[in-house]
Amino acid sequence: PRCIWLSRHGESIYNVEKKIGGDSLLSERGLQYAKKLKEMIEENAPGEDLTVWTSTLKRTQQTAQYLNFKKLQWKALDELDAGVCDGMTYEEIEEVYPEDFKARDEDKYFYRYRGGESYRDVVIRLEPIIMELERRENILIITHQAVLRCIYAYFMNVPQEESPWMAIPLHTLIKLEPRAYGTKVTKMKANI
Ligand code: G3H
């Protein structure tokens, strides 16, 4: 049966510095995950001919670097654009844009960053990705937290408004098997 593999990129320098957005490289630990991901795929999908979809950002491509499969970059898989808050920590955002910080907390799905995007915006730009996924087999998607939350909510049949709160941990490979009665999920935590 058809399955879809999902992973966040490995830990990035910005993750370590608690900054959002940007286009930073992986940390040492993130690179370890990239290596581990290759092993996990070999173990859990032996002999399968996957196609790897990444975003256009370096941290997803670095995470895919050891996987010996066909790769495709999608701009539509880039992280939620935090606009003027790109590159800031949540503490800095709360200090510089307190009203925005509060507004986002109150309506995280519809809140749109100044000059950036909301979760709703991400759900809309993911429509072509979802369409393509529905007609493809054996895709491994390596992308970002906000984007994966939306994709995960879609396949889990969770209302899109709840996507901002889906738990998508770092360094975890997720296997989705869509079935007539619902999607079977398997989560594999990397031992690093
Ligand atoms: O940098 C963006 C994060 O992946 C999204 O996290 O929507 O919970 O702030 P957040």
Residues whose N, C-alpha, C, O or C-beta is under 5 A from the ligand:
A	BS01	G3H	I20 G21 Q145 A146 P164
